[in-house]
């Protein structure tokens, strides 16, 4: 063989070896380092603990006070009951019957 042909084969063999040495599959896989972890948020404050009131043996019993609502006058209650019946679409006879029972409650 001639010197030139041998030189081409050597250059071609070096090129093939160089090409085979390149990382083909892994070159597309870029490893990204994981993001730095943020510290967790601070814990919420613990719930407030309150000591329940313990009844004393020598204390008088406490009666719960009832909150009564103002009832309003009889005329106001009748008017409201008639308005409720009219809003329900009842005829005058049904409204009168309803207002008598409703106002006396």
Steps between C-alpha positions, in 0.01 A plus 500: 500500500600846446593741769198723432251217514648377827486849643130526406425174679685614812319834504168324440570250783592784738181683401287190560663443839444864592138482384438181703653660809245783501210451747203468267209395726602684813565832332127582492457413865610801695509440871361794690585519868192488723376837621610605842240401754317785672485474876155395625276779630493550873250292693172672590466613859348242732133547588422705806415272789243639738423346835123442536319661788448247775179556699553545871300289743402793723405737211130548417393342167496733205183511295540564131329817388267464204502775242145573405427670173253785490172367376356818352140617516206283393428728203859474379489120527170484305641726228811285469292181481275651230807610304648150527176349369487745211862422412406130493225580247204401719149635445348738763313223686819294544693810607239580768510145635879505503523842664275398792715195577828673428444816710405303812825305509 
